[in-house]
């Protein structure tokens, strides 16, 4: 029995490394990385943006240059290479939609109605995916899951749910409702938000975690919650959008609780010269260092949080983490550490 398990484990690692080499080295230009590794930017928010659901805190317009695979409806699919191949990724679909929405708002600001309409149609082509996909579990919770397995601290078995996917889907659906006034978008946003009403440990659709330190929105649902930073922030913006749009008191309280948790506990992601991907205090060692991409993402998210809240803790953190990213020695140490982590633990 033990021998069979060992053989299975070795075969699994070999499949993983074959996919990684294909995606990261041999065919990076056509793999899923060609979508993710684009320029990262935040939006400068106005008072109107902060008081309504308008500009998203991050700017994803660079994503609209993606020329990878689409399905028959024009919805993007990502190529993970190896045995995974082409897959829908709800997070990616939402970000492409939000990128087109950025361009839509830009065209409106320039008074170009024709271009604004074109970008609006491109936005809705992606937003429509959230109307026809996903599944409803118990208590009216609608999930947009990742329907493929993924290697992580604990293997993520398909289908797996995520506060990140829920939050960004809600941000898209609310904007689609504002653009079209079609109630189906609002209805799906309400069902999707129900995932934030449930504890991840107690409900098959829950993505919320409360502990002695505060309220967390979990990108991955693990037996030991790991509080992934980038997923927490993106999920938080979805909760914020829903609270503003719906006026739901629960959503407003949840946003306040989770935002205060984030502001208090940014230190857990800081290793003194770089950031880490998640909270290893909860999962146990090893610490998972951020890749260069995620370091840049954390920097941008902190500035975006400052744009949204005007809380100086985010601006100070942005500046500190940007200084880490600009330090050549720190980048080299972090890169070697990340390589070692991948080889040793994945």
Buried (B, 14 or more C-beta within 10 A) or exposed (E): EEEEEEEEEEEEEEBBBBBBEBBEEEBBEBBBBBBBBBEBBBBEBEEEBBEEBBBBBBBBBBBBEBEBBEEEEEBBBBBBBBEBEBBBBBBBBBBBBBBBBBBBBBBBEEEEEEBBEBBBEBBBBBBBBBBEBBEEBEEEBBBBBBBBBBBBBEEBEEBBBBBBBBBBBBBBBBBBBBBBEEEBBBBBBBBBBBBBBBEBBEBBBBBBBBEEBBBBBBBBBBEEBBBBBBBBBBBBBBBBBBBBBBEBEBBBEBBBBBBEBBBEBBEBBBBEEBBBBBBBEBBEEBBBBBBBBBBBBBBBBBBBBBBBBEBEBBBEBBEBBBEBBEBEEBBEBBBEBBEEBBEEEE
